[in-house]
Amino acid sequence: MRVSLTSLLAFGFTAALPAQSIVYDNTTTSLNNNFPLLPEWEVNSAEAGDEIWLGGTDREVTELKLIFNYRGTVPGTFNALIRFREYDESFQGPGAAFYESPLTQVQTTAGLHELTFAIPNVMVPDHFIWTLQAFDRQGSEGELGMAYFNPPTIGSSEDWLWQRGGNEWTAYSWGGEPYANFGAQLTAVPEPATLLVTAAGLLILRRHRR
């Protein structure tokens, strides 16, 4: 039976399709507190987020999960804008955004709840800053913000968060409890070049077996 090179390569590539992996995870230990991204009655927020270092080797991000806390009972919505920002070595803080999401409406419910954002296979460095900004809050009336969690179980994050007021970025740390790290999880897949190398390796292995 003759099998074409194209067919083998296609088979190898299919076999090499990656499983997603978690490259940052800080969703295990809640610190029972939250950052007031949207204080009570505020409609729009400043931009705020966390500086993180990733674990593992996959760097094409497909999903971001955030743990939010709502100190209220009336459900509502807001429009979320996610940004990934470079770490600016000269400033030693958030730099230019290399990814900005469309506005995404999310639901807010009482207590801790998980917000999941699909990310369109964005390549990220080992060290960067993710941020969130909220717009057009509707319905909910209590304080709303990212929940504090610590320590990360995959990757790492130092004890501070970033917030931008106007054009100025400020790093906030409370110098202890609660640690200024947000509950977040990033999922990624290998970059395409890695998949091609893996597929080529599978093809060579199948040739040897034949």
RACORMO-V283657 format. One record per residue. N is the residue number from 1. PHI is phi in radians with two decimals (999 if undefined). OMEGA is omega in whole degrees, 0 to 359 (999 if undefined). Layout:
n = {N/N}
phi = {PHI/PHI}
omega = {OMEGA/OMEGA}
This chain:
n = {1/2/3/4/5/6/7/8/9/10/11/12/13/14/15/16/17/18/19/20/21/22/23/24/25/26/27/28/29/30/31/32/33/34/35/36/37/38/39/40/41/42/43/44/45/46/47/48/49/50/51/52/53/54/55/56/57/58/59/60/61/62/63/64/65/66/67/68/69/70/71/72/73/74/75/76/77/78/79/80/81/82/83/84/85/86/87/88/89/90/91/92/93/94/95/96/97/98/99/100/101/102/103/104/105/106/107/108/109/110/111/112/113/114/115/116/117/118/119/120/121/122/123/124/125/126/127/128/129/130/131/132/133/134/135/136/137/138/139/140/141/142/143/144/145/146/147/148/149/150/151/152/153/154/155/156/157/158/159/160/161/162/163/164/165/166/167/168/169/170/171/172/173/174/175/176/177/178/179/180/181/182/183/184/185/186/187/188/189/190/191/192/193/194/195/196/197/198/199/200/201/202/203/204/205/206/207/208/209/210}
phi = {999/-1.62/-2.13/-1.27/-1.03/-1.07/-1.14/-1.13/-1.12/-1.10/-1.11/-1.09/-1.15/-1.10/-1.14/-1.59/-0.95/-1.41/-1.44/-1.22/-2.28/-1.51/-1.87/-2.60/-2.54/-2.31/-2.20/-1.61/-2.01/-1.31/-1.74/0.98/-2.75/-2.60/-1.47/-1.37/-1.02/-2.09/-1.07/-0.94/1.34/-1.25/-1.77/-2.11/-2.07/-1.30/-1.58/-2.54/-3.04/-2.26/-1.62/-2.32/-2.07/-1.52/-1.79/1.14/-2.15/-1.24/-2.35/-1.78/-1.35/-2.06/-2.77/-2.18/-1.97/-2.17/-1.73/-1.92/-2.21/-2.04/-1.58/-2.91/-2.14/-1.46/-1.20/-2.92/-2.47/-2.67/-1.72/-1.81/-2.13/-1.72/-2.26/-1.90/-2.09/-1.13/-1.53/-1.51/-1.11/-1.21/-1.48/1.05/-2.98/-1.06/-1.96/-1.16/-1.37/-1.82/-2.57/-2.40/-1.39/-1.22/-1.12/-2.18/-1.34/-2.18/-1.63/-2.02/-2.23/-1.07/1.35/-1.28/-2.62/-1.76/-1.91/-2.03/-2.09/-1.30/-1.98/-1.41/0.88/-1.65/-1.26/-2.21/-1.40/-1.15/-2.36/-2.79/-2.13/-1.74/-2.40/-2.36/-2.32/-1.92/-2.34/0.93/-1.11/-2.29/1.53/-1.13/-2.22/-1.62/-1.11/-2.37/-3.09/-1.15/-1.39/-1.41/-2.33/-3.07/-1.65/-1.09/-1.72/-2.32/1.36/-2.66/-2.69/-1.36/-1.47/-2.83/-2.19/-2.01/-2.42/-1.94/-1.97/1.17/-1.86/-1.78/-1.66/-2.26/-1.63/-1.96/-2.51/-1.64/1.18/2.65/-1.25/-1.42/-1.09/-1.47/-2.13/-1.63/-1.21/-2.65/-2.50/-2.00/-1.99/-2.51/-2.21/-1.12/-1.24/-0.97/-1.06/-1.15/-1.11/-1.13/-1.09/-1.11/-1.12/-1.09/-1.10/-1.12/-1.11/-1.08/-1.08/-1.15/-1.09/-1.08/-1.15/-1.25}
omega = {181/177/183/176/180/181/179/180/178/178/180/181/179/180/184/179/192/165/177/177/176/183/171/181/173/183/186/189/178/177/174/177/179/177/183/179/176/174/181/178/176/184/180/184/166/174/182/180/189/175/188/172/185/170/179/182/181/185/177/191/181/183/172/174/178/176/181/173/179/180/181/182/182/181/180/180/165/177/185/174/179/173/167/183/174/169/182/183/182/179/186/179/183/177/183/176/175/170/174/183/165/174/184/180/179/180/175/178/186/176/179/174/185/173/182/181/174/179/189/177/182/176/181/173/179/188/179/181/170/179/174/174/184/181/169/176/181/170/186/187/182/179/184/178/179/181/175/174/176/3/172/176/173/185/182/177/179/187/170/173/179/174/180/172/189/177/184/175/177/175/181/172/181/177/182/182/351/174/187/176/185/174/184/177/178/177/184/174/177/177/185/181/179/179/180/178/179/180/178/178/177/180/179/179/179/177/179/181/178/999}
